[in-house]
Amino acid sequence: MIYKVDSLKHFPVVYHLTSNKKQDMSKIEIGDLVTLRGMKKQKEKPIGMVKRIWATKDLEIFWLNEDMANRFALVKILDAKKLEVVSKAHQ
């Protein structure tokens, strides 16, 4: 992260500038098996299949283990930032 500090008399102002580094995220596509980010190595985790990609880049998920998804209070439409790919679909 890059920070830029400007001081105007007594009030310093801090600006957060984003870097040009791209995050190493695999693109999630229809048919991929996904789980919550950070739970890939857990034994008990909700697993879902990507059903549809909305125009807002949100994903509609069909949860394969519905009871586990209810335990984590998951809904059917989630932001892609909250998910990680368990297995890619071959298309």
C-alpha positions in Angstrom: 0.0 0.0 0.0 1.1 3.5 -0.8 0.2 6.4 1.5 0.5 10.1 0.6 0.4 12.7 3.4 -0.5 16.3 2.8 -0.4 18.8 5.6 -2.5 21.9 5.4 -1.5 24.1 8.4 -2.5 22.0 11.4 -4.6 19.3 9.7 -2.7 16.5 8.1 -4.6 14.7 5.4 -3.8 11.1 4.5 -4.7 9.7 1.1 -4.7 5.9 0.4 -3.4 5.2 -3.2 -4.0 1.8 -4.6 -1.1 0.0 -6.1 -1.1 -1.6 -9.5 -0.6 -5.1 -8.2 -3.4 -7.4 -9.2 -4.6 -9.9 -6.6 -4.0 -13.6 -7.6 -7.7 -14.6 -7.6 -8.8 -17.3 -9.9 -11.9 -16.3 -11.9 -15.0 -18.0 -10.7 -17.2 -19.4 -13.5 -20.5 -21.2 -13.7 -20.3 -24.8 -12.5 -17.3 -24.3 -10.2 -17.5 -25.7 -6.7 -16.9 -23.0 -4.1 -16.7 -22.5 -0.3 -16.2 -19.5 2.0 -12.8 -17.8 1.7 -10.3 -19.2 4.2 -12.2 -22.5 4.8 -10.6 -24.5 2.1 -8.6 -26.7 4.5 -11.4 -27.2 7.0 -13.1 -30.6 7.3 -16.6 -29.2 7.8 -17.3 -26.4 5.4 -20.2 -25.3 3.2 -19.7 -26.3 -0.4 -21.8 -24.9 -3.2 -22.0 -24.8 -7.0 -22.1 -21.6 -9.0 -25.4 -21.5 -10.7 -25.5 -18.0 -12.2 -23.4 -14.8 -12.5 -25.5 -11.7 -12.1 -24.8 -8.3 -13.9 -23.6 -6.9 -10.6 -20.8 -9.6 -10.5 -22.6 -11.3 -7.6 -22.9 -15.1 -7.8 -25.9 -17.2 -7.3 -24.9 -20.4 -5.4 -26.7 -23.8 -5.1 -25.5 -25.1 -1.7 -24.8 -28.8 -1.9 -24.9 -29.3 1.9 -27.8 -27.0 2.9 -27.5 -27.8 6.6 -23.9 -26.6 6.7 -24.9 -23.4 4.7 -27.6 -22.7 7.2 -25.1 -23.1 10.1 -23.0 -20.3 8.6 -26.1 -18.2 7.7 -25.3 -18.2 4.0 -27.7 -16.9 1.4 -28.0 -17.9 -2.2 -26.5 -14.7 -3.7 -23.0 -13.8 -2.5 -20.2 -11.5 -3.5 -17.3 -13.2 -5.3 -14.8 -11.7 -2.8 -16.3 -13.9 0.0 -15.7 -17.2 -1.9 -12.8 -19.4 -3.1 -12.8 -22.2 -5.6 -12.5 -25.7 -4.4 -12.8 -27.4 -7.8 -13.0 -25.8 -11.3 -15.5 -27.1 -13.8 -14.2 -28.2 -17.2 -16.1 -26.5 -20.0 
